[in-house]
Amino acid sequence: MIRQHRTKIVATLGPASSSRETIKALFRAGVDVFRLNFSHGDQDDHRRRYEIIRDLEKHLDRPTAVLADLQGPKLRVGTFAQGSVDLKARQHFRLDLDDAPGDKGRVSLPHMEIFQALRKGSELLLDDGRIRLRVSRCGSDFAETRVVTGGTLSDRKGVNVPGVVLPVTPITRKDRADLRFALDLGVDWVALSFVQRPEDIDEARQLVAGRCAIMAKLEKPAALDHLHEIVELCDGIMVARGDLGVEMPPEDVPVIQKRILRACRKIGRPVVVATQMLESMVHAPTPTRAEASDVATAVYDGADAVMLSAETAAGDYPVEAAAIMARIIGRVEQDPLYWKIMEAELVEPEATSADAISAAARQVAHTVSATGIVTYTTSGSTTLRIARVRPDVPIMGLTPNLATARRLAVVWGVRSIHTADARNFPDMERKASAAALNYGFADAGARIVITAGVPFGTPGATNILRIARVEKE
């Protein structure tokens, strides 16, 4: 099954998309990565969805990535005696560790680490930023605040503390249990919420122990102070614009999005743009024009993938949302301006044989009008380097490692194929030709460009480039 778009689609599964029929329809609509959101549902729900994905993967013969998105620490206020209160601008309001139900003058905030980080003048954002408080006095177990922006505050609404690095691990006790469960299932990626520092990635890396790839969710402005270190340490990035938009001015979010995408492109890390991309399609059969433009902007910026959240997890039109997203992506990628942007944003190759081969493969494929680039890879690094230079022909990532094939499903332009490694040069050309023919990338007699490493099967040893003619066996 050939996709007509190179930018991948991530779809979140949930109550609206748990049946085999719907998941299959999502795949056929253009989805290559399925997200299991551990903030919702239980482990049995996720297991059933995972098993459906793997069964479909075998029948549809296309390695498919499963992304486990950990909840991370959720900072919330406690409950109110009446269920909610109305806060007025300029009134005083206290936050403390007392478990007693709240009233119009105070409420519990059961997170000592927040009080440890607060200072006079610090701001707190409640209920996704709808309510804003400014700290006038604070201690180790309380904060006296003045309401800057009022509104109705109800039980267990979220709390954000912009401009403050909180002494909180991104991996809670629940996350550890969910991570063990996800790794035992065999997920390909794990998304780490609430990343603030490079050390957060180190902690996750120790727990994962190489069993899957790690995607850091950038949703805290504090993480941007360490952007390049975080990008270097993880395997992929998710731009979680919802929380970013709460903790920073909305006009800054598009600029930050572009900054993150460029940092990932420079290093060669796949990046997913997420949150509210087609939000109106939760209840409407078509998106707004602004949402279509939002998706298009992420594609023009060079994102590896764009993500659907509530649209597919709980919406009324999950398959339609995926199909429309695929249409938007395809239309952008047909625009000559898109390829001019990809060319203008082309990053300089590093002084390595793998980068030299990747840059040359892109140029050679264009010069000889090849129909595709075939990469032999064990770890996936060869294919990632090719995708980084955004060639104008499809990329076929041949790998003997099924885990690698699945992880590559999130990478721009890559059709990952699970096959035995080449034994020698004739076998290399034979397997590449068979893949190009079998998967519809080329006709007999067409040219393809092949990259590989000798000795064959050696990770990270990309050192050859060959032009071959596709031949029938």
Summary of the structure (lengths in Angstrom):
residues: 473
radius of gyration: 23.9
end to end distance: 21.3
largest distance: 79.7
contacts: 1681
relative contact order: 0.11
helix: 40%
strand: 24%
